Amino acid sequence: IEEQFYFVWPACVWLLPRRRLAVFCAAVCPAVLVLRIFVIQHYHPLPLVIFQNTFTRVDTLMVGALCAIVMRDPALLARVRRRLPAVAAIGACCVAVIVLGVRGVAAQLYYTQTLGFTALALVFGPLVMWAYLYSGCRNWYDRFFSTRPLRELGKYSYGIYVYHYPVIVFATMLFATSSWFGHDTLRGLLFCFGAVAATIGVAVASYELFEKRCLRLKRYFAPRVVSNSDSAPTVLIAADRSLPSG
C-alpha cells in the first residue's frame, strides 16, 4: 500500500495546482470511507480485501499528505490549527467507542475496518502536527516527545514497522504446533513479549548496520535556501513556534 502510494502521489503533486491538492486530499478521505463501507456490506467477510487494498486504505495516507500541505501554507495552517483539538477529540472518541463500547468480535471488526482506520488517522494527524509546531518550545508536549526513550524508539520505529510482520510470521511458524499456542494465556503473553523484543532487536541491528549508512547520504541532498515565496511558510512556522502554547 505504502509503495503504491509513493508511485501515485508524486504525480498528483506534479499535475495538480497546490491550492487543489488540499481539496483533493480532503475529498479522497470520505470517498475511501464510503468505499470501505460498501465493500464490507456487499462482500463481508473479507477482512484482507480491506486491510491490504490500497484503494480502501489510502485515506490514512491522505491525512498525512494533507498535514504536509497544511504546514507549507501559513494561511491554511492558521485556520486548521484552531480545529486540531476538535479533530483529535472526534477521532479519539470514535476509537474509544469501538474499543470499549462495541461488543462482539464481528461488530468490532466491522467498525474498525470502516470508521476505525479513519478515526486513527484523525488522531495521529494532529499529534504529528503539534509535535512539529511545538518543537523547541519546551512546553509539556515538546518535553514529553523529547524524552530519550521516545527519541530512541523513534529512531528504530521504521525498522519496527517493516520487520514486525515477518518476525511474527516466523515466530508463529515455530510455535503454532505447540499445545499451548492459542490456549495458554501466560505463555501467549510471553510469546507476544518475545515477538516484540525480537522485532526491536532486528530493527536496531538493521539501523546500526545498514540504515544509518544510507542516512549519511542525506548530506549530498541538503535543502536549497531560496529567496522566493517557497521559503515563507518555513519562516512563518518557525516564528509561530515562539508563541505561547495557547
Protein Blocks (a to p, Z undefined) as FASTA:
>chain_A
ZZmmmmmmmmmmmmpcfklmmmmmmmmmmmmmmmmmmmmmmmcccfklmmmgmklmmmmm
mmmmmmmmmmmmmklmmmmmmmmmmmmmmmmmmmmmmmmmpgcjklmmmmmmmmmmmmmm
mmmmmmmmmmmmmgonlpaklmmmmpmklmmmmmmmmmmmmmmmmmmmmmmmmmmmpmkg
opamklmmmmmmmmmmmmmmmmmmmmmmmmmmmmmmmmmmcccddfbfklmmmmmmmmmm
mpcfZZ
